[in-house]
């Protein structure tokens, strides 16, 4: 149901959450994130309440929880950093499962993991219940600089184009018997990334010239 409509993050639906104006959802997300970040580390009941609130919103939106959980992979870098913190931080030490770790690092890692997870879930819920074009219109209503909105618009519009180009390059490499298995293959991947950048840059130049030839003056037509 959510696969064929709009962006890959968006889940097509007609719930009350889907119908809320985009600019109000953006403001709600911003307020939620400020509250989460400002909450002290040891207020565990508050974090439980925040998670419950997100769960209620997801339930009302009728977006399958598995749909969101599959996309939380974006949080992996934060998880790795949170796991490393207890081992690299200084200060008093304590033992966890027989391993000596920093108390301050452990507390900071847990706080980062909890706050990051709440932020990712809230952001994914916004993306799943709001079309990209509605998000851009919502940002315009919030008086975000016009050029910044346009940059984001082109990013959303051409992200799938660049991804498709990257997939075609991967298929071309594999059709020639290449498969990246160890660091010795990294130079090939680096050259592919450079070629992808050049192709994307040239495509952007062509699109910009085409827009100028059609009367583009720095503002998108309404």
C-alpha positions in Angstrom: 0.0 0.0 0.0 2.8 2.3 0.7 5.2 1.2 -2.0 3.8 2.8 -5.0 3.0 6.3 -3.8 5.5 9.2 -3.4 8.8 8.7 -1.7 10.0 5.4 -0.4 9.7 6.7 3.2 6.1 7.7 2.7 3.3 5.3 3.6 0.1 6.1 1.7 -2.9 6.4 4.0 -5.9 8.5 5.0 -5.6 8.6 8.8 -6.0 11.7 11.0 -2.3 12.0 11.2 -1.9 12.0 7.4 -4.4 14.8 7.2 -2.7 17.2 9.7 -1.1 20.1 7.8 2.6 19.5 7.2 3.8 22.7 8.9 2.0 21.8 12.1 3.6 18.3 12.1 7.0 19.9 11.5 6.5 22.2 14.5 5.3 19.3 16.6 8.5 17.3 15.7 10.7 20.3 16.5 9.0 20.8 19.9 9.2 17.1 20.6 12.9 16.9 19.9 13.7 20.0 22.0 11.8 18.5 24.9 13.6 15.1 24.5 17.1 16.7 24.3 16.4 18.9 27.3 15.2 16.0 29.4 17.8 14.9 32.0 19.4 11.6 31.5 18.0 9.9 34.7 14.3 10.8 34.0 13.5 7.3 32.8 9.7 7.6 33.2 9.7 10.7 31.0 11.5 8.7 28.2 8.9 5.9 28.7 6.1 8.5 28.3 7.8 9.9 25.1 8.0 6.4 23.6 4.3 5.8 24.5 3.3 9.0 22.9 5.1 8.0 19.7 3.4 4.6 19.8 0.0 6.3 20.1 0.8 8.5 17.1 1.9 5.5 15.1 -1.2 3.6 16.0 -3.5 6.5 15.0 -1.6 6.9 11.7 -2.1 3.1 10.9 1.5 2.9 9.7 2.7 -0.7 10.4 5.4 -0.6 13.1 7.5 -3.0 10.9 7.4 -0.4 8.2 9.2 2.0 10.5 11.5 -0.5 12.2 13.0 -1.5 8.8 14.0 2.1 8.2 15.6 2.6 11.6 18.8 1.3 10.0 19.7 5.0 9.6 20.5 5.0 13.3 23.3 2.4 13.1 26.1 5.0 13.2 24.7 6.5 16.4 24.3 3.0 17.9 28.0 2.2 17.2 29.1 5.5 18.7 26.9 5.0 21.8 28.4 1.5 22.2 32.0 2.8 22.0 31.5 5.7 24.5 31.7 3.6 27.7 35.1 2.2 26.5 36.7 5.5 25.3 35.4 7.9 28.0 37.4 8.7 31.1 36.4 9.0 34.7 35.3 6.5 37.4 35.1 2.9 36.2 32.5 0.2 36.8 32.0 -3.4 35.6 29.2 -4.5 33.2 29.1 -8.2 32.4 32.7 -8.5 33.7 34.0 -5.7 31.4 35.4 -2.4 32.9 33.7 0.6 31.4 33.5 4.3 32.2 30.5 5.3 34.3 30.1 8.7 32.6 30.6 7.1 29.2 28.0 4.4 30.0 25.4 7.0 31.1 26.2 9.2 28.0 25.9 6.2 25.7 22.6 5.1 27.1 21.2 8.7 26.9 22.5 9.1 23.3 20.9 5.7 22.3 17.6 6.5 23.9 17.3 10.1 22.6 18.5 9.1 19.2 16.0 6.3 18.9 13.2 8.6 19.9 14.3 11.2 17.4 14.6 8.7 14.6 11.2 7.2 15.3 9.5 10.6 15.4 11.2 11.7 12.2 10.3 8.5 10.4 6.7 8.9 11.5 6.6 12.4 10.1 8.2 11.1 6.8 5.8 8.2 6.6 2.7 10.3 7.1 3.6 13.3 4.9 4.3 13.5 1.2 7.7 15.1 0.4 5.9 17.9 -1.6 3.7 18.6 1.4 6.8 18.8 3.6 8.4 21.4 1.3 5.2 23.5 1.2 5.1 23.2 5.0 8.7 24.6 5.2 7.7 27.5 2.9 4.7 28.3 5.3 7.2 28.4 8.1 9.2 31.0 6.2 12.3 28.9 5.6 14.6 30.6 3.1 13.3 30.0 -0.5 16.7 28.9 -1.8 17.0 26.3 0.9 13.6 24.9 0.2 14.5 24.7 -3.5 17.7 22.8 -2.7 15.7 20.3 -0.6 13.1 20.0 -3.4 15.8 19.1 -6.0 17.4 16.7 -3.5 14.1 14.8 -3.0 13.3 14.9 -6.7 16.7 13.6 -7.9 17.6 11.3 -5.1 16.0 8.3 -6.8 17.7 9.3 -10.1 21.1 9.2 -8.5 20.3 6.0 -6.7 19.2 4.4 -9.9 22.4 5.5 -11.6 24.4 4.0 -8.7 22.5 0.7 -9.1 23.2 0.6 -12.8 26.9 1.1 -12.2 26.8 -1.8 -9.6 25.1 -4.1 -12.1 27.7 -3.1 -14.8 30.5 -3.9 -12.4 29.0 -7.3 -11.4 28.3 -8.2 -15.0 32.1 -7.9 -15.6 32.8 -10.3 -12.7 33.7 -7.7 -10.1 32.5 -8.1 -6.5 33.9 -6.1 -3.6 35.2 -8.6 -1.1 38.2 -6.9 0.6 40.1 -3.6 0.9 42.0 -4.3 -2.3 38.8 -3.5 -4.2 38.2 -0.2 -2.5 40.1 1.8 -5.3 37.5 0.5 -7.8 34.7 1.6 -5.6 36.3 5.0 -5.1 36.6 5.5 -8.9 33.0 4.5 -9.2 32.0 7.0 -6.6 34.0 9.7 -8.5 32.3 8.8 -11.7 28.9 9.0 -10.0 29.7 12.4 -8.7 30.8 13.7 -12.1 27.7 12.3 -13.8 25.4 13.8 -11.1 27.2 17.2 -11.4 26.8 17.2 -15.2 23.2 16.2 -14.9 22.6 19.1 -12.4 24.3 21.5 -14.9 22.1 20.4 -17.7 18.9 20.7 -15.6 20.0 24.2 -14.4 20.6 25.3 -18.0 17.2 23.9 -19.1 15.5 25.8 -16.2 17.2 29.0 -17.2 16.1 28.6 -20.8 12.6 28.3 -19.6 12.7 31.5 -17.7 13.8 30.4 -14.2 14.7 33.5 -12.1 15.6 32.0 -8.7 12.0 31.1 -7.6 10.0 28.1 -8.5 6.7 28.9 -10.3 3.5 28.4 -8.2 
